[in-house]
Amino acid sequence: MPEDASRIEELRSQVNEHLYRYHVLDDPIISDAQFDALIAELRRIEGENPELVTPDSPTQRVGAPVGDLFAPVRHLRPLFSLDNADSSDMLLAWEHRMERQLGRPPAGYVSELKIDGLAVVLTYRDGVLATGATRGDGVTGEDVTANLRTIKSVPLRLLGEDHPAVLEVRGEVYMPEKAFEELNRRQAEAGDRIFANPRNAAAGSVRQKDPTITASRNLAIWVYQLGLVEGGPAFETHADTMQYLRDAGFRTNPASERLGTIDEVLDYVERAEKGRHETGYQTDGVVIKADSLADQDSLGFTSKAPRWAIAYKFPPEEQVTLLKAIQINIGRTGAATPFAVLEPVFVGGATVGLATLHNADQVALKDVRVGDQVIVRRAGDVIPEVVGPVVAARKGRLKKWTMPALCPFCGNPIVRVEGEAVARCTGGFECPSRVREWLFHFCSRGGMDIEHMGYKTIDLLLSEGLVTDPADIFTFDVNELRGREGWGEISVNNLSRAIEAAKDRPVARLLTALGIRHVGGTIARTLVRHFGGLPALMAASEEEIAQVEGIGPKIARGVAEWAADSVNRDLVANLGKAGVRLEDEVEAGVAGDLLAGATFVVSGTVEGFTREEAQAAIEQRGGKATGSVSSKTTALVVGDSPGASKSRKAEELGVPIIDGDTFRELLEKGLSALPG
Ligand code: IVH
């Protein structure tokens, strides 16, 4: 029994140490399996000795459901809000105000990311978590202790000895973007509601009656401010308080910086805004605090906010606007995709009038209805999307949206196969929208890469009846365009040259451009390498295709079905007649196993090769060409203007980086050409 007590102590301290390393420091030193073994042993001994279980044991994070209402908690110190700034001028004016009051500028600043989550207050008594509360109105919040305990980066007990009698800490509970996507995927699969954004998801997760649900949501915390401390050390700066909290086991944001001048702060703000999509969690600005606690005391508070802190807000990436209509677009596979027609709003740096709604299930799960005020999001390079309705703003009865029964472009039925997420137009190539998207895909960068063949040109060619399928692109009379608006001598010649050049693309590109289901670049290259070209591939049976290494039964079926369709056979025949290359020339004398078992990534353009040609050369020799560097990569081939992130990754993983000369040697002699 005493041995059990001491083993429990030992295990708890080990488990706490590993939880801290994993969730706070992001630096685990044992495997998940080793960790699981420790916690399993602790659970077992505690199970045999229930009288030894204490609330701060790491086995006690997930407790029983709480009652109907969260009890009110009065914060020991009120939480103020922050004044806002949205320009450099406003930050400079803020410094001037402080300068006037102090007789000098503040003695330094701390700049921190403004985390877009849910503010919480944690109170520790003698080093043990006593309560966790939401912000509420700043004076009184709700007791969500049972839920906050489940967050693994919230310490149940502080590290070290000699803890203050009372320690109040403020922070932001948030949901990392990965966890958010994963949660919405699970919700959608179960037919449950979809969360509009990580902040709503975090807030909803913290206010659950059942802590097991909160525990399943993968929340995390960044702490950013000390509240009341009783019987603890005295501090001189905000930076010192943060160091103290870090040492006590709290998770503090590594992007925080101690800065001397307001100019450095302006620079920080600019960097933070540029990098805002690279953190893995959502931020909506920067919080800047005068670092010296003596300065903070002299500056004091207005009725609402501290004078010594300010929030610089990034331009919003979400806006609310009216959903005027929901229409559908028919894609190249016939898939019907609903999209929103919006009252145009300025969001994420552009005016948005149309936004995707993905598919009918998404419309139903989000429950957006025509006439709703909806949240529109446009972040970074991401295409604008409708994230959800503002349900509280819904007036009167609005009809739920349903997929139209008939295609608005060709009038044929739209049907949805059981078990599939997408509904499809059944009009085949009768459907003008489908043909338009098919041609666009064929000419696009991922396909035959024909310059100047965007939607505008395609629409013109279609409306003039010059083109009806991809083969026509190579046979229509380009001179017909001459003299039309925007089509002078130069543009006609440019287009003509671009089309000519496309005739000689590697066959794998053509195969990708044809848009067969499941056939992307890698699969296309595998098939072409095996069959040499389209005539042999189209003559092969499903079984023969399935026998090719790297080709699964689903792909084999897709390809065989495609090849059996007379429309496709005619198309390929016409492409051939128009002079488009259907077979790759195999280089004579190449040893097909020279690079067997080796995997390469090609970045940038190697002199004398297009990227496809470099990849094809590797594959002809039995090697693999992939898109991203991993520990399995044999070497990274860099040409001109390679991607910086690939080189960095390769350096990190110790993957050799080779140049064009070494690459040519590699193709001739094999792996002995590699350094080391
Ligand atoms: S400091 C007196 N720091 O922004 C200082 N707040 O109005 C009090 N927030 O809802 C706040 N990141 O939850 C501070 N690094 C950060 C923050 C932060 C997010 C939130 C906070 C509050 C709002 C401020």
Residues whose N, C-alpha, C, O or C-beta is under 5 A from the ligand:
A	BS01	IVH	F80 S81 L82 E112 L113 K114 I115 A119 E172 Y224 Q225 V287 P306 A309
